[in-house]
Amino acid sequence: MGVSNHGKVECCGTLAQNLMNLKDQVLAVGQGASASATSPATEASTASHLVFPPLPLPISNLDERELRSWVPEYVKISTQRRQPRWGVETECPEWWPVDTIPFQSVHKDCRTDKSGGTHADCLRLCLTRCCEFHGIDPDTGEDDYADV
């Protein structure tokens, strides 16, 4: 893995490339959003126009490793932050299933009650709720607002 003259890390694999493209898109959206004043009504309309990278597979087919990569990326886009602020209740997205999994780092299973299924099942639920909240079909990754 090397560093190019632009300071970007050159990586192999589509996931790494998708994440780098996602970062550029998020920064572009964030710069546009910071230039305008945001009221609650404006925030709701901007949230539906966020750009989420397509998932490589339907959510039901993603394994735990892939889910641990995608959930934080979708949280970053949804909250319009560079990093998820895990553990901060006020930073928890409204779609996060707090009744099933606490808003903690997804890299370890922090649940006290593990009766809700496996850690991977809980992460799938998080991605599904995020997609549904933002108008994305969780099975196909298609944006329901693309025709609007």
C-alpha positions in Angstrom: 0.0 0.0 0.0 1.6 3.3 -1.1 0.8 7.0 -0.9 0.3 8.9 -4.1 1.6 12.4 -4.6 -1.9 13.7 -3.7 -1.8 12.2 -0.3 -4.4 9.5 -1.0 -3.7 6.0 -0.1 -3.6 3.6 -3.1 -5.5 0.4 -2.1 -6.6 -2.7 -3.8 -10.2 -3.8 -3.9 -13.5 -2.3 -4.6 -14.5 -1.6 -1.0 -11.5 0.6 -0.4 -12.1 2.5 -3.7 -15.8 2.9 -2.8 -14.9 4.3 0.6 -12.4 6.8 -0.9 -15.1 7.9 -3.5 -17.6 8.1 -0.6 -15.3 10.4 1.4 -15.0 12.8 -1.5 -18.8 12.8 -2.0 -19.4 13.4 1.7 -16.9 16.3 1.7 -18.5 17.8 -1.3 -22.0 17.5 0.2 -20.8 18.8 3.6 -19.2 21.9 2.0 -22.5 22.7 0.2 -24.5 22.1 3.4 -22.2 24.3 5.6 -22.6 27.2 3.2 -26.3 27.5 3.8 -28.2 28.0 7.0 -30.0 24.9 8.2 -33.4 25.0 9.8 -35.2 21.8 10.8 -37.2 21.9 7.6 -34.0 22.3 5.5 -32.2 19.5 7.4 -35.1 17.1 6.6 -35.0 17.9 2.9 -31.2 17.7 2.7 -31.2 14.3 4.5 -33.2 12.8 1.7 -30.6 14.0 -0.8 -27.6 12.5 0.8 -25.4 10.3 -1.4 -24.9 6.8 -0.2 -22.6 4.5 -2.0 -24.2 1.3 -3.3 -23.6 -1.7 -1.2 -21.8 -4.6 -3.0 -24.5 -7.1 -2.1 -28.0 -7.0 -0.6 -27.8 -6.4 3.1 -29.0 -9.9 3.9 -25.9 -11.3 2.1 -23.3 -9.1 3.8 -21.1 -10.8 6.3 -20.1 -9.3 9.7 -16.8 -8.0 8.5 -18.5 -6.1 5.6 -21.2 -4.9 7.9 -18.6 -3.5 10.4 -17.2 -1.5 7.4 -20.5 -0.2 5.9 -22.4 0.7 9.1 -20.0 3.4 10.2 -19.8 4.8 6.6 -23.6 5.1 6.5 -23.7 6.7 9.9 -21.1 9.3 8.8 -23.2 10.2 5.8 -26.4 10.2 7.7 -25.1 12.4 10.5 -23.0 14.5 8.1 -19.9 14.0 10.3 -16.4 12.9 9.6 -16.5 10.2 12.3 -19.4 8.6 14.2 -19.5 9.9 17.7 -20.1 6.4 19.2 -21.6 6.5 22.7 -22.8 10.1 22.5 -26.6 9.9 22.8 -27.2 13.3 21.1 -25.3 12.1 18.0 -27.2 8.9 17.6 -29.2 9.0 14.3 -32.9 8.8 14.8 -33.1 5.6 12.7 -30.6 3.7 15.0 -32.3 0.7 16.7 -31.3 1.6 20.3 -33.7 -1.0 21.6 -31.7 -3.7 19.9 -28.1 -2.4 19.9 -26.5 0.5 21.8 -25.0 3.3 19.8 -21.4 2.1 20.4 -18.6 1.1 18.2 -19.7 -1.6 15.8 -16.3 -3.4 16.0 -17.3 -5.2 19.2 -20.6 -6.5 20.5 -21.5 -4.1 23.3 -25.0 -5.5 23.9 -25.9 -6.5 27.4 -28.9 -8.5 26.2 -27.8 -10.7 23.4 -31.3 -12.2 22.9 -31.8 -10.1 19.8 -29.8 -12.4 17.5 -26.2 -12.3 16.4 -24.1 -9.2 16.2 -24.2 -9.4 12.4 -28.1 -9.5 12.6 -28.1 -6.3 14.7 -25.7 -4.6 12.2 -28.0 -5.7 9.3 -30.9 -4.1 11.2 -28.9 -0.9 11.5 -28.2 -0.7 7.8 -31.7 -1.7 6.9 -33.2 1.1 9.1 -30.7 3.6 7.7 -31.6 2.7 4.1 -35.4 2.7 4.7 -35.1 6.1 6.6 -33.2 7.6 3.6 -35.4 6.1 0.9 -33.0 3.4 -0.3 -34.2 -0.1 -1.0 -32.2 -2.3 1.3 -32.4 -5.3 -1.1 -31.2 -3.6 -4.3 -29.5 -0.4 -3.0 -31.6 1.6 -5.4 -32.4 5.1 -4.4 -36.2 5.6 -4.2 -35.7 9.3 -4.8 -33.8 8.8 -8.1 -36.9 9.5 -10.2 -37.8 12.6 -8.2 
